[in-house]
Amino acid sequence: MWFQKEISLKARPRGFHLVTDEVLRQLPELSSVDVGMLHLFIKHTSASLAINENADPDVRIDLASHFDHFVPENARYYRHTLEGADDMPAHIKTVTIGCSLLVPVTQGRLALGTWQGIYLGEHRDHGGARTLVLTLNGA
Protein backbone atom coordinates (compact mmCIF):
# COMPACT_ATOMS: atom_id res chain seq x y z
CA MET A 1 0.00 0.00 0.00
CA TRP A 2 1.21 3.46 -0.93
CA PHE A 3 -0.43 6.66 0.29
CA GLN A 4 0.67 10.27 -0.05
CA LYS A 5 -0.69 13.61 1.11
CA GLU A 6 0.42 17.16 1.77
CA ILE A 7 -0.16 18.69 5.17
CA SER A 8 0.45 22.15 6.56
CA LEU A 9 2.19 22.98 9.82
CA LYS A 10 1.17 26.23 11.49
CA ALA A 11 3.54 29.20 11.36
CA ARG A 12 6.09 29.35 14.15
CA PRO A 13 8.91 31.69 15.18
CA ARG A 14 12.55 30.85 14.60
CA GLY A 15 13.67 27.83 16.61
CA PHE A 16 13.12 24.10 16.97
CA HIS A 17 9.55 22.96 17.51
CA LEU A 18 8.13 19.57 18.45
CA VAL A 19 5.52 18.79 15.76
CA THR A 20 4.90 15.05 16.22
CA ASP A 21 1.30 15.48 17.41
CA GLU A 22 0.49 18.04 14.71
CA VAL A 23 1.71 15.62 12.04
CA LEU A 24 -0.15 12.64 13.53
CA ARG A 25 -3.44 14.57 13.78
CA GLN A 26 -3.27 15.08 10.03
CA LEU A 27 -2.41 11.46 9.22
CA PRO A 28 -5.25 9.22 10.46
CA GLU A 29 -4.30 6.77 7.69
CA LEU A 30 -1.30 5.71 9.79
CA SER A 31 -3.51 3.53 11.99
CA SER A 32 -4.22 1.17 9.08
CA VAL A 33 -0.55 0.22 8.59
CA ASP A 34 0.78 -2.74 10.57
CA VAL A 35 4.34 -2.64 9.22
CA GLY A 36 5.73 0.12 7.06
CA MET A 37 7.61 3.37 6.67
CA LEU A 38 6.61 7.02 6.77
CA HIS A 39 8.67 9.44 4.72
CA LEU A 40 8.33 13.13 5.63
CA PHE A 41 9.62 15.82 3.27
CA ILE A 42 9.48 19.58 3.86
CA LYS A 43 8.91 21.68 0.73
CA HIS A 44 11.02 24.64 1.86
CA THR A 45 14.66 25.72 1.69
CA SER A 46 14.74 27.59 4.99
CA ALA A 47 13.26 25.01 7.38
CA SER A 48 14.30 21.49 8.30
CA LEU A 49 13.11 18.25 9.87
CA ALA A 50 14.86 16.21 12.56
CA ILE A 51 14.20 13.64 15.25
CA ASN A 52 15.36 14.43 18.75
CA GLU A 53 14.35 14.62 22.42
CA ASN A 54 10.64 15.14 23.09
CA ALA A 55 10.72 15.62 26.87
CA ASP A 56 12.93 18.53 27.92
CA PRO A 57 12.22 21.80 26.03
CA ASP A 58 15.71 23.03 26.96
CA VAL A 59 17.07 20.72 24.25
CA ARG A 60 15.21 22.71 21.60
CA ILE A 61 16.41 26.01 23.09
CA ASP A 62 20.00 24.76 23.20
CA LEU A 63 19.83 23.52 19.60
CA ALA A 64 18.53 26.90 18.42
CA SER A 65 21.27 28.71 20.36
CA HIS A 66 23.94 26.42 18.94
CA PHE A 67 22.81 26.78 15.32
CA ASP A 68 22.45 30.57 15.63
CA HIS A 69 26.04 30.69 16.90
CA PHE A 70 27.30 28.09 14.41
CA VAL A 71 25.68 29.86 11.42
CA PRO A 72 25.66 33.61 12.16
CA GLU A 73 23.68 36.30 10.40
CA ASN A 74 25.39 39.04 8.39
CA ALA A 75 28.59 37.12 7.68
CA ARG A 76 30.63 39.37 5.41
CA TYR A 77 31.18 36.57 2.87
CA TYR A 78 27.43 35.98 2.22
CA ARG A 79 26.40 37.10 -1.26
CA HIS A 80 22.73 36.02 -1.03
CA THR A 81 21.45 38.86 1.17
CA LEU A 82 18.45 40.40 -0.59
CA GLU A 83 15.86 38.38 1.38
CA GLY A 84 17.04 39.46 4.83
CA ALA A 85 19.81 38.75 7.30
CA ASP A 86 18.17 35.47 8.42
CA ASP A 87 17.74 34.00 4.93
CA MET A 88 21.22 32.73 3.98
CA PRO A 89 21.82 31.28 7.47
CA ALA A 90 18.43 29.54 7.12
CA HIS A 91 19.56 27.87 3.90
CA ILE A 92 22.80 26.72 5.52
CA LYS A 93 20.96 25.29 8.53
CA THR A 94 18.54 23.44 6.25
CA VAL A 95 21.38 21.88 4.25
CA THR A 96 23.12 20.89 7.49
CA ILE A 97 20.08 19.37 9.22
CA GLY A 98 18.10 18.07 6.25
CA CYS A 99 14.71 18.26 4.59
CA SER A 100 13.40 14.72 5.08
CA LEU A 101 12.93 11.90 7.56
CA LEU A 102 12.17 8.19 7.27
CA VAL A 103 10.39 6.71 10.29
CA PRO A 104 9.36 3.07 10.73
CA VAL A 105 5.70 2.28 11.40
CA THR A 106 4.71 -0.58 13.71
CA GLN A 107 1.12 -1.55 14.47
CA GLY A 108 -0.30 1.76 13.28
CA ARG A 109 2.13 3.95 15.21
CA LEU A 110 5.44 5.64 14.56
CA ALA A 111 8.18 3.42 15.96
CA LEU A 112 9.96 6.30 17.67
CA GLY A 113 11.92 5.80 20.86
CA THR A 114 10.40 6.80 24.19
CA TRP A 115 12.13 10.19 24.20
CA GLN A 116 12.03 10.90 20.46
CA GLY A 117 9.85 13.35 18.59
CA ILE A 118 9.68 15.02 15.20
CA TYR A 119 11.15 18.52 15.10
CA LEU A 120 10.49 21.35 12.72
CA GLY A 121 13.57 23.54 12.51
CA GLU A 122 12.21 26.97 11.61
CA HIS A 123 15.23 28.97 10.52
CA ARG A 124 13.54 32.24 9.51
CA ASP A 125 12.24 34.89 11.89
CA HIS A 126 8.86 34.78 10.12
CA GLY A 127 8.81 31.67 7.96
CA GLY A 128 5.06 31.21 7.76
CA ALA A 129 3.16 27.95 7.51
CA ARG A 130 5.25 25.02 6.29
CA THR A 131 4.15 22.29 3.89
CA LEU A 132 5.14 18.65 4.32
CA VAL A 133 4.67 15.79 1.89
CA LEU A 134 3.94 12.59 3.81
CA THR A 135 4.42 9.29 1.97
CA LEU A 136 3.23 6.18 3.77
CA ASN A 137 4.18 2.69 2.56
CA GLY A 138 3.24 -0.55 4.26
CA ALA A 139 0.81 -3.33 4.82
Sequence and secondary structure as in RCSB ss.txt:
>XXXX:A:sequence
MWFQKEISLKARPRGFHLVTDEVLRQLPELSSVDVGMLHLFIKHTSASLAINENADPDVRIDLASHFDHFVPENA
RYYRHTLEGADDMPAHIKTVTIGCSLLVPVTQGRLALGTWQGIYLGEHRDHGGARTLVLTLNGA
>XXXX:A:secstr
 EEEEEEEE    SEEEE HHHHHHT GGGGG SEEEEEEEE  SSEEEEEEESS HHHHHHHHHHHHHHS TT 
TT    TT TTHHHHHHHHHHH SEEEEEEETTEE   TTEEEEEEE STT   EEEEEEEEE 
